[in-house]
Structures are given as structure tokens and as C-alpha cells.
Amino acid sequence: MRFHPGTILASPDAQAIFESGEIDPQELLRHHVLGEWDEAMEEDLIEASEKAIRDGGAVVSTWQVSGYTIWIRTDAGRETTIIDVPLDS
């Protein structure tokens, strides 16, 4: 692990997708805390998250899985990680 995720929370929309069994949230979280970014993730977001891991700051990753976009955000204090689905997914 490159950083600690803190308490892990999922939005109701993300939770519904996970409960359907289409996406394994543990796998996405594993990649997130290891800094193994989705190849569809924008380069500027990768650079910002790498800097945040090194220097402090919020770490954000996005994932394109099973037709959904999943966002994972760990706050700068490493107290909370939130998994969410944007409204347009």
C-alpha cells in the first residue's frame, strides 16, 4: 500500500452497483491504494494523485468498469475514502 485509505464509504449509487455483483469494490480499492491507475484515467489526474501520494493531498482515481464510471477519493488527511458514481454514469 502506498497510502492508508482510512474509513471506506460508498455512496448509495455505488453500493447498489456493488450489491449487483457486477463490480468488486475491494479490487478497485486495492488498485487505488497501490497507485495502479486505470488506463482510461486522465493523465493530469494521475499526475495530481501521484503528487498527492508523495507530498500530501487528496488522492483521486477513476475507473471505467462494466459500463460505469467509478470515482474513488481519499482525503488529504487519509481519514476517509469515498467511492462514488457520477450522475452521468
Backbone as XML, in Angstrom:
<?xml version="1.0"?>
<chain id="A" units="angstrom">
  <residue number="1" name="MET">
    <atom name="N" x="0.835" y="-1.174" z="0.000"/>
    <atom name="CA" x="0.000" y="0.000" z="0.000"/>
    <atom name="C" x="0.882" y="1.241" z="0.000"/>
  </residue>
  <residue number="2" name="ARG">
    <atom name="N" x="0.525" y="2.188" z="-0.867"/>
    <atom name="CA" x="1.291" y="3.424" z="-0.917"/>
    <atom name="C" x="0.752" y="4.467" z="0.053"/>
  </residue>
  <residue number="3" name="PHE">
    <atom name="N" x="-0.483" y="4.300" z="0.497"/>
    <atom name="CA" x="-1.076" y="5.174" z="1.498"/>
    <atom name="C" x="-2.245" y="4.435" z="2.144"/>
  </residue>
  <residue number="4" name="HIS">
    <atom name="N" x="-2.648" y="4.895" z="3.328"/>
    <atom name="CA" x="-3.752" y="4.277" z="4.051"/>
    <atom name="C" x="-5.065" y="4.945" z="3.630"/>
  </residue>
  <residue number="5" name="PRO">
    <atom name="N" x="-6.106" y="4.170" z="3.342"/>
    <atom name="CA" x="-7.357" y="4.770" z="2.873"/>
    <atom name="C" x="-8.251" y="5.318" z="3.976"/>
  </residue>
  <residue number="6" name="GLY">
    <atom name="N" x="-7.967" y="5.017" z="5.233"/>
    <atom name="CA" x="-8.850" y="5.461" z="6.309"/>
    <atom name="C" x="-10.163" y="4.690" z="6.266"/>
  </residue>
  <residue number="7" name="THR">
    <atom name="N" x="-11.220" y="5.322" z="6.742"/>
    <atom name="CA" x="-12.553" y="4.728" z="6.709"/>
    <atom name="C" x="-13.067" y="4.732" z="5.277"/>
  </residue>
  <residue number="8" name="ILE">
    <atom name="N" x="-13.607" y="3.613" z="4.837"/>
    <atom name="CA" x="-14.079" y="3.489" z="3.456"/>
    <atom name="C" x="-15.598" y="3.581" z="3.432"/>
  </residue>
  <residue number="9" name="LEU">
    <atom name="N" x="-16.095" y="4.502" z="2.615"/>
    <atom name="CA" x="-17.529" y="4.720" z="2.468"/>
    <atom name="C" x="-17.907" y="4.609" z="0.993"/>
  </residue>
  <residue number="10" name="ALA">
    <atom name="N" x="-19.142" y="4.211" z="0.732"/>
    <atom name="CA" x="-19.637" y="4.151" z="-0.640"/>
    <atom name="C" x="-20.956" y="4.901" z="-0.710"/>
  </residue>
  <residue number="11" name="SER">
    <atom name="N" x="-21.137" y="5.658" z="-1.793"/>
    <atom name="CA" x="-22.407" y="6.349" z="-1.995"/>
    <atom name="C" x="-23.503" y="5.302" z="-2.227"/>
  </residue>
  <residue number="12" name="PRO">
    <atom name="N" x="-24.764" y="5.670" z="-2.039"/>
    <atom name="CA" x="-25.848" y="4.717" z="-2.304"/>
    <atom name="C" x="-25.825" y="4.169" z="-3.737"/>
  </residue>
  <residue number="13" name="ASP">
    <atom name="N" x="-25.512" y="5.017" z="-4.710"/>
    <atom name="CA" x="-25.444" y="4.551" z="-6.103"/>
    <atom name="C" x="-24.330" y="3.536" z="-6.294"/>
  </residue>
  <residue number="14" name="ALA">
    <atom name="N" x="-23.172" y="3.812" z="-5.718"/>
    <atom name="CA" x="-22.052" y="2.869" z="-5.825"/>
    <atom name="C" x="-22.398" y="1.573" z="-5.107"/>
  </residue>
  <residue number="15" name="GLN">
    <atom name="N" x="-22.998" y="1.679" z="-3.936"/>
    <atom name="CA" x="-23.365" y="0.489" z="-3.164"/>
    <atom name="C" x="-24.328" y="-0.394" z="-3.955"/>
  </residue>
  <residue number="16" name="ALA">
    <atom name="N" x="-25.276" y="0.217" z="-4.648"/>
    <atom name="CA" x="-26.230" y="-0.553" z="-5.446"/>
    <atom name="C" x="-25.523" y="-1.321" z="-6.562"/>
  </residue>
  <residue number="17" name="ILE">
    <atom name="N" x="-24.544" y="-0.696" z="-7.189"/>
    <atom name="CA" x="-23.780" y="-1.377" z="-8.243"/>
    <atom name="C" x="-22.985" y="-2.535" z="-7.651"/>
  </residue>
  <residue number="18" name="PHE">
    <atom name="N" x="-22.360" y="-2.312" z="-6.508"/>
    <atom name="CA" x="-21.571" y="-3.369" z="-5.875"/>
    <atom name="C" x="-22.456" y="-4.541" z="-5.440"/>
  </residue>
  <residue number="19" name="GLU">
    <atom name="N" x="-23.646" y="-4.229" z="-4.927"/>
    <atom name="CA" x="-24.562" y="-5.285" z="-4.488"/>
    <atom name="C" x="-25.067" y="-6.136" z="-5.650"/>
  </residue>
  <residue number="20" name="SER">
    <atom name="N" x="-25.066" y="-5.556" z="-6.865"/>
    <atom name="CA" x="-25.498" y="-6.320" z="-8.048"/>
    <atom name="C" x="-24.465" y="-7.381" z="-8.432"/>
  </residue>
  <residue number="21" name="GLY">
    <atom name="N" x="-23.243" y="-7.235" z="-7.896"/>
    <atom name="CA" x="-22.192" y="-8.208" z="-8.169"/>
    <atom name="C" x="-21.410" y="-7.950" z="-9.445"/>
  </residue>
  <residue number="22" name="GLU">
    <atom name="N" x="-21.715" y="-6.863" z="-10.151"/>
    <atom name="CA" x="-21.019" y="-6.559" z="-11.406"/>
    <atom name="C" x="-19.585" y="-6.101" z="-11.189"/>
  </residue>
  <residue number="23" name="ILE">
    <atom name="N" x="-19.346" y="-5.421" z="-10.071"/>
    <atom name="CA" x="-18.036" y="-4.814" z="-9.810"/>
    <atom name="C" x="-17.593" y="-5.185" z="-8.396"/>
  </residue>
  <residue number="24" name="ASP">
    <atom name="N" x="-16.329" y="-5.547" z="-8.255"/>
    <atom name="CA" x="-15.762" y="-5.874" z="-6.955"/>
    <atom name="C" x="-15.097" y="-4.620" z="-6.376"/>
  </residue>
  <residue number="25" name="PRO">
    <atom name="N" x="-15.696" y="-4.006" z="-5.355"/>
    <atom name="CA" x="-15.110" y="-2.780" z="-4.809"/>
    <atom name="C" x="-13.745" y="-3.015" z="-4.173"/>
  </residue>
  <residue number="26" name="GLN">
    <atom name="N" x="-13.507" y="-4.199" z="-3.618"/>
    <atom name="CA" x="-12.212" y="-4.494" z="-2.999"/>
    <atom name="C" x="-11.087" y="-4.429" z="-4.025"/>
  </residue>
  <residue number="27" name="GLU">
    <atom name="N" x="-11.359" y="-4.909" z="-5.222"/>
    <atom name="CA" x="-10.348" y="-4.876" z="-6.287"/>
    <atom name="C" x="-10.023" y="-3.432" z="-6.675"/>
  </residue>
  <residue number="28" name="LEU">
    <atom name="N" x="-11.055" y="-2.605" z="-6.819"/>
    <atom name="CA" x="-10.822" y="-1.200" z="-7.161"/>
    <atom name="C" x="-10.052" y="-0.496" z="-6.049"/>
  </residue>
  <residue number="29" name="LEU">
    <atom name="N" x="-10.426" y="-0.744" z="-4.802"/>
    <atom name="CA" x="-9.713" y="-0.129" z="-3.677"/>
    <atom name="C" x="-8.256" y="-0.574" z="-3.622"/>
  </residue>
  <residue number="30" name="ARG">
    <atom name="N" x="-8.020" y="-1.834" z="-3.912"/>
    <atom name="CA" x="-6.639" y="-2.340" z="-3.911"/>
    <atom name="C" x="-5.801" y="-1.569" z="-4.929"/>
  </residue>
  <residue number="31" name="HIS">
    <atom name="N" x="-6.325" y="-1.425" z="-6.135"/>
    <atom name="CA" x="-5.600" y="-0.672" z="-7.163"/>
    <atom name="C" x="-5.400" y="0.790" z="-6.736"/>
  </residue>
  <residue number="32" name="HIS">
    <atom name="N" x="-6.426" y="1.375" z="-6.132"/>
    <atom name="CA" x="-6.369" y="2.777" z="-5.702"/>
    <atom name="C" x="-5.225" y="2.994" z="-4.711"/>
  </residue>
  <residue number="33" name="VAL">
    <atom name="N" x="-5.159" y="2.183" z="-3.646"/>
    <atom name="CA" x="-4.132" y="2.403" z="-2.619"/>
    <atom name="C" x="-2.739" y="1.974" z="-3.073"/>
  </residue>
  <residue number="34" name="LEU">
    <atom name="N" x="-2.669" y="1.172" z="-4.128"/>
    <atom name="CA" x="-1.363" y="0.811" z="-4.694"/>
    <atom name="C" x="-0.903" y="1.801" z="-5.763"/>
  </residue>
  <residue number="35" name="GLY">
    <atom name="N" x="-1.793" y="2.723" z="-6.155"/>
    <atom name="CA" x="-1.450" y="3.670" z="-7.221"/>
    <atom name="C" x="-1.367" y="2.995" z="-8.579"/>
  </residue>
  <residue number="36" name="GLU">
    <atom name="N" x="-2.157" y="1.967" z="-8.769"/>
    <atom name="CA" x="-2.248" y="1.279" z="-10.069"/>
    <atom name="C" x="-3.473" y="1.842" z="-10.778"/>
  </residue>
  <residue number="37" name="TRP">
    <atom name="N" x="-3.243" y="2.857" z="-11.604"/>
    <atom name="CA" x="-4.324" y="3.635" z="-12.187"/>
    <atom name="C" x="-4.936" y="2.939" z="-13.401"/>
  </residue>
  <residue number="38" name="ASP">
    <atom name="N" x="-6.225" y="3.194" z="-13.608"/>
    <atom name="CA" x="-6.938" y="2.693" z="-14.779"/>
    <atom name="C" x="-6.344" y="3.347" z="-16.028"/>
  </residue>
  <residue number="39" name="GLU">
    <atom name="N" x="-6.178" y="2.567" z="-17.081"/>
    <atom name="CA" x="-5.572" y="3.134" z="-18.296"/>
    <atom name="C" x="-6.448" y="4.197" z="-18.940"/>
  </residue>
  <residue number="40" name="ALA">
    <atom name="N" x="-7.734" y="4.257" z="-18.591"/>
    <atom name="CA" x="-8.624" y="5.289" z="-19.128"/>
    <atom name="C" x="-8.582" y="6.576" z="-18.299"/>
  </residue>
  <residue number="41" name="MET">
    <atom name="N" x="-7.871" y="6.552" z="-17.174"/>
    <atom name="CA" x="-7.808" y="7.736" z="-16.299"/>
    <atom name="C" x="-6.998" y="8.845" z="-16.973"/>
  </residue>
  <residue number="42" name="GLU">
    <atom name="N" x="-7.469" y="10.077" z="-16.836"/>
    <atom name="CA" x="-6.806" y="11.217" z="-17.468"/>
    <atom name="C" x="-5.419" y="11.433" z="-16.866"/>
  </residue>
  <residue number="43" name="GLU">
    <atom name="N" x="-4.469" y="11.752" z="-17.722"/>
    <atom name="CA" x="-3.066" y="11.894" z="-17.316"/>
    <atom name="C" x="-2.875" y="12.965" z="-16.255"/>
  </residue>
  <residue number="44" name="ASP">
    <atom name="N" x="-3.592" y="14.092" z="-16.355"/>
    <atom name="CA" x="-3.426" y="15.147" z="-15.346"/>
    <atom name="C" x="-3.926" y="14.699" z="-13.974"/>
  </residue>
  <residue number="45" name="LEU">
    <atom name="N" x="-4.945" y="13.854" z="-13.939"/>
    <atom name="CA" x="-5.433" y="13.320" z="-12.670"/>
    <atom name="C" x="-4.437" y="12.325" z="-12.084"/>
  </residue>
  <residue number="46" name="ILE">
    <atom name="N" x="-3.811" y="11.531" z="-12.940"/>
    <atom name="CA" x="-2.763" y="10.608" z="-12.478"/>
    <atom name="C" x="-1.614" y="11.397" z="-11.861"/>
  </residue>
  <residue number="47" name="GLU">
    <atom name="N" x="-1.171" y="12.437" z="-12.556"/>
    <atom name="CA" x="-0.063" y="13.258" z="-12.047"/>
    <atom name="C" x="-0.429" y="13.907" z="-10.719"/>
  </residue>
  <residue number="48" name="ALA">
    <atom name="N" x="-1.656" y="14.420" z="-10.605"/>
    <atom name="CA" x="-2.090" y="15.062" z="-9.360"/>
    <atom name="C" x="-2.150" y="14.046" z="-8.216"/>
  </residue>
  <residue number="49" name="SER">
    <atom name="N" x="-2.621" y="12.842" z="-8.502"/>
    <atom name="CA" x="-2.710" y="11.821" z="-7.462"/>
    <atom name="C" x="-1.330" y="11.322" z="-7.052"/>
  </residue>
  <residue number="50" name="GLU">
    <atom name="N" x="-0.432" y="11.182" z="-8.015"/>
    <atom name="CA" x="0.950" y="10.796" z="-7.670"/>
    <atom name="C" x="1.594" y="11.852" z="-6.782"/>
  </residue>
  <residue number="51" name="LYS">
    <atom name="N" x="1.387" y="13.119" z="-7.109"/>
    <atom name="CA" x="1.926" y="14.208" z="-6.291"/>
    <atom name="C" x="1.301" y="14.177" z="-4.894"/>
  </residue>
  <residue number="52" name="ALA">
    <atom name="N" x="-0.007" y="13.916" z="-4.824"/>
    <atom name="CA" x="-0.683" y="13.867" z="-3.526"/>
    <atom name="C" x="-0.155" y="12.727" z="-2.660"/>
  </residue>
  <residue number="53" name="ILE">
    <atom name="N" x="0.163" y="11.604" z="-3.276"/>
    <atom name="CA" x="0.734" y="10.486" z="-2.514"/>
    <atom name="C" x="2.103" y="10.875" z="-1.949"/>
  </residue>
  <residue number="54" name="ARG">
    <atom name="N" x="2.910" y="11.526" z="-2.784"/>
    <atom name="CA" x="4.259" y="11.923" z="-2.371"/>
    <atom name="C" x="4.247" y="13.048" z="-1.348"/>
  </residue>
  <residue number="55" name="ASP">
    <atom name="N" x="3.459" y="14.096" z="-1.642"/>
    <atom name="CA" x="3.567" y="15.347" z="-0.905"/>
    <atom name="C" x="2.389" y="15.650" z="0.020"/>
  </residue>
  <residue number="56" name="GLY">
    <atom name="N" x="1.382" y="14.839" z="-0.005"/>
    <atom name="CA" x="0.161" y="15.101" z="0.757"/>
    <atom name="C" x="-0.890" y="15.726" z="-0.137"/>
  </residue>
  <residue number="57" name="GLY">
    <atom name="N" x="-2.111" y="15.444" z="0.136"/>
    <atom name="CA" x="-3.221" y="15.950" z="-0.655"/>
    <atom name="C" x="-4.192" y="14.822" z="-0.950"/>
  </residue>
  <residue number="58" name="ALA">
    <atom name="N" x="-5.313" y="15.197" z="-1.523"/>
    <atom name="CA" x="-6.339" y="14.208" z="-1.846"/>
    <atom name="C" x="-5.893" y="13.349" z="-3.021"/>
  </residue>
  <residue number="59" name="VAL">
    <atom name="N" x="-6.149" y="12.053" z="-2.900"/>
    <atom name="CA" x="-5.826" y="11.103" z="-3.968"/>
    <atom name="C" x="-7.140" y="10.701" z="-4.624"/>
  </residue>
  <residue number="60" name="VAL">
    <atom name="N" x="-7.202" y="10.878" z="-5.948"/>
    <atom name="CA" x="-8.426" y="10.577" z="-6.692"/>
    <atom name="C" x="-8.096" y="9.611" z="-7.816"/>
  </residue>
  <residue number="61" name="SER">
    <atom name="N" x="-8.933" y="8.597" z="-7.969"/>
    <atom name="CA" x="-8.809" y="7.715" z="-9.129"/>
    <atom name="C" x="-10.178" y="7.518" z="-9.748"/>
  </residue>
  <residue number="62" name="THR">
    <atom name="N" x="-10.182" y="7.274" z="-11.049"/>
    <atom name="CA" x="-11.418" y="6.992" z="-11.767"/>
    <atom name="C" x="-11.255" y="5.665" z="-12.483"/>
  </residue>
  <residue number="63" name="TRP">
    <atom name="N" x="-12.365" y="4.952" z="-12.607"/>
    <atom name="CA" x="-12.346" y="3.621" z="-13.195"/>
    <atom name="C" x="-13.512" y="3.464" z="-14.152"/>
  </residue>
  <residue number="64" name="GLN">
    <atom name="N" x="-13.256" y="2.897" z="-15.298"/>
    <atom name="CA" x="-14.288" y="2.551" z="-16.264"/>
    <atom name="C" x="-14.474" y="1.040" z="-16.180"/>
  </residue>
  <residue number="65" name="VAL">
    <atom name="N" x="-15.608" y="0.606" z="-15.587"/>
    <atom name="CA" x="-15.836" y="-0.817" z="-15.362"/>
    <atom name="C" x="-17.291" y="-1.153" z="-15.655"/>
  </residue>
  <residue number="66" name="SER">
    <atom name="N" x="-17.516" y="-2.159" z="-16.473"/>
    <atom name="CA" x="-18.863" y="-2.667" z="-16.755"/>
    <atom name="C" x="-19.837" y="-1.567" z="-17.167"/>
  </residue>
  <residue number="67" name="GLY">
    <atom name="N" x="-19.348" y="-0.593" z="-17.925"/>
    <atom name="CA" x="-20.201" y="0.491" z="-18.403"/>
    <atom name="C" x="-20.411" y="1.615" z="-17.398"/>
  </residue>
  <residue number="68" name="TYR">
    <atom name="N" x="-19.776" y="1.537" z="-16.243"/>
    <atom name="CA" x="-19.898" y="2.568" z="-15.210"/>
    <atom name="C" x="-18.583" y="3.318" z="-15.057"/>
  </residue>
  <residue number="69" name="THR">
    <atom name="N" x="-18.698" y="4.559" z="-14.612"/>
    <atom name="CA" x="-17.534" y="5.308" z="-14.166"/>
    <atom name="C" x="-17.597" y="5.325" z="-12.643"/>
  </residue>
  <residue number="70" name="ILE">
    <atom name="N" x="-16.521" y="4.881" z="-12.021"/>
    <atom name="CA" x="-16.429" y="4.860" z="-10.558"/>
    <atom name="C" x="-15.336" y="5.832" z="-10.147"/>
  </residue>
  <residue number="71" name="TRP">
    <atom name="N" x="-15.633" y="6.677" z="-9.183"/>
    <atom name="CA" x="-14.651" y="7.596" z="-8.625"/>
    <atom name="C" x="-14.289" y="7.129" z="-7.228"/>
  </residue>
  <residue number="72" name="ILE">
    <atom name="N" x="-12.997" y="7.159" z="-6.911"/>
    <atom name="CA" x="-12.541" y="6.876" z="-5.558"/>
    <atom name="C" x="-11.692" y="8.057" z="-5.109"/>
  </residue>
  <residue number="73" name="ARG">
    <atom name="N" x="-12.021" y="8.609" z="-3.938"/>
    <atom name="CA" x="-11.303" y="9.786" z="-3.439"/>
    <atom name="C" x="-10.922" y="9.577" z="-1.977"/>
  </residue>
  <residue number="74" name="THR">
    <atom name="N" x="-9.638" y="9.682" z="-1.708"/>
    <atom name="CA" x="-9.129" y="9.635" z="-0.337"/>
    <atom name="C" x="-8.740" y="11.056" z="0.053"/>
  </residue>
  <residue number="75" name="ASP">
    <atom name="N" x="-9.256" y="11.518" z="1.198"/>
    <atom name="CA" x="-8.975" y="12.891" z="1.602"/>
    <atom name="C" x="-7.502" y="13.069" z="1.974"/>
  </residue>
  <residue number="76" name="ALA">
    <atom name="N" x="-7.089" y="14.313" z="2.024"/>
    <atom name="CA" x="-5.680" y="14.642" z="2.268"/>
    <atom name="C" x="-5.178" y="14.110" z="3.600"/>
  </residue>
  <residue number="77" name="GLY">
    <atom name="N" x="-6.042" y="14.038" z="4.608"/>
    <atom name="CA" x="-5.636" y="13.557" z="5.921"/>
    <atom name="C" x="-5.629" y="12.039" z="6.033"/>
  </residue>
  <residue number="78" name="ARG">
    <atom name="N" x="-6.019" y="11.353" z="4.945"/>
    <atom name="CA" x="-6.071" y="9.879" z="4.894"/>
    <atom name="C" x="-7.025" y="9.325" z="5.955"/>
  </residue>
  <residue number="79" name="GLU">
    <atom name="N" x="-8.080" y="10.107" z="6.233"/>
    <atom name="CA" x="-9.072" y="9.659" z="7.201"/>
    <atom name="C" x="-10.242" y="8.937" z="6.540"/>
  </residue>
  <residue number="80" name="THR">
    <atom name="N" x="-10.587" y="9.327" z="5.301"/>
    <atom name="CA" x="-11.770" y="8.786" z="4.648"/>
    <atom name="C" x="-11.524" y="8.584" z="3.154"/>
  </residue>
  <residue number="81" name="THR">
    <atom name="N" x="-12.018" y="7.460" z="2.652"/>
    <atom name="CA" x="-12.045" y="7.206" z="1.212"/>
    <atom name="C" x="-13.505" y="7.005" z="0.826"/>
  </residue>
  <residue number="82" name="ILE">
    <atom name="N" x="-13.927" y="7.735" z="-0.182"/>
    <atom name="CA" x="-15.312" y="7.654" z="-0.646"/>
    <atom name="C" x="-15.331" y="7.100" z="-2.062"/>
  </residue>
  <residue number="83" name="ILE">
    <atom name="N" x="-16.193" y="6.120" z="-2.280"/>
    <atom name="CA" x="-16.401" y="5.550" z="-3.607"/>
    <atom name="C" x="-17.741" y="6.073" z="-4.099"/>
  </residue>
  <residue number="84" name="ASP">
    <atom name="N" x="-17.753" y="6.629" z="-5.307"/>
    <atom name="CA" x="-18.966" y="7.260" z="-5.810"/>
    <atom name="C" x="-19.117" y="6.994" z="-7.304"/>
  </residue>
  <residue number="85" name="VAL">
    <atom name="N" x="-20.302" y="7.259" z="-7.792"/>
    <atom name="CA" x="-20.615" y="7.136" z="-9.213"/>
    <atom name="C" x="-21.122" y="8.506" z="-9.650"/>
  </residue>
  <residue number="86" name="PRO">
    <atom name="N" x="-20.506" y="9.109" z="-10.673"/>
    <atom name="CA" x="-21.005" y="10.404" z="-11.126"/>
    <atom name="C" x="-22.431" y="10.270" z="-11.680"/>
  </residue>
  <residue number="87" name="LEU">
    <atom name="N" x="-23.164" y="11.357" z="-11.662"/>
    <atom name="CA" x="-24.564" y="11.325" z="-12.085"/>
    <atom name="C" x="-24.778" y="10.853" z="-13.507"/>
  </residue>
  <residue number="88" name="ASP">
    <atom name="N" x="-23.806" y="11.056" z="-14.386"/>
    <atom name="CA" x="-23.999" y="10.692" z="-15.795"/>
    <atom name="C" x="-23.609" y="9.257" z="-16.101"/>
  </residue>
  <residue number="89" name="SER">
    <atom name="N" x="-23.292" y="8.436" z="-15.108"/>
    <atom name="CA" x="-22.903" y="7.025" z="-15.345"/>
    <atom name="C" x="-24.119" y="6.158" z="-15.500"/>
  </residue>
</chain>
